[in-house]
């Protein structure tokens, strides 16, 4: 498993993260709250978001991307990690689907590969709001059969 740390808010970029003690139960609501859609796999690749703690820059979350399928999953690259997009729940509707952080220069050519049984963790920081993460997933390295995987909804108070 590989972990990358990026600190972001839905409107700002920060260079350092800091989190204080708060339990995930204090910060995370069930998927059914506020009419949120349940998570959706893409080619047997799932995205699960866990809220870890609160800091001066926002709430720290881990985005866990796991391949449960028999095929290698390919995701578009953003720097050294996969390109993940953020949707914000506003007025009863999921909006956005935007990249809310800066991608560094690619560390390798081509998409990020996640072999069967493997996972990738990305850490982000969010300002208050209700969010979910989406990512394009393919089983072909040219990304020609991409589908969208959707995470669980989470609250950053």
C-alpha positions, 0 to 999 in steps of 0.5 A: 500500500502506498500513501500520499499526503495532499492538504487541500480545502474546497477553495484553498491549497495548503502545504502542511496538514495538522489534525487534532483528536476527533473520532471518525464517528464524530465526523462521518455521517451514513451514506443515506443521510441527506439523500446521498447515493450509495458508493458505486464500484468501477470494474471492481475497484472501490473507493472508501473515504474515512474521516480521521480528525480535525485540524486548523486547515479542515478535516483530514480524510483518507481516500482508500482505492482498492481493487477487488477484481481479477483485472488490473485497474487503470486510473488517470494519473495526477502526479504520482497518484491517481486523479480523484475528483471531488463532488460537493452536496449543495441544496440536495444535489451533488455538484462539481466533480472537480479536481480540488488540488494541484497535480504535480508533474507525472512521476511515471508515464501512463495511468496509475495501475492497481493490480488485483488485491492492491490498494492506494491511499490518498490523504486530503483535508476538506473545509466544512461540507458534505462530499464524495470522491469519484474516479475513472477506472478502466481495465485497459491501459489506454483507459478506453473502457473507463467507468466512474467509481463513486465513494461513500458520502462524508461530512467535514463539519 
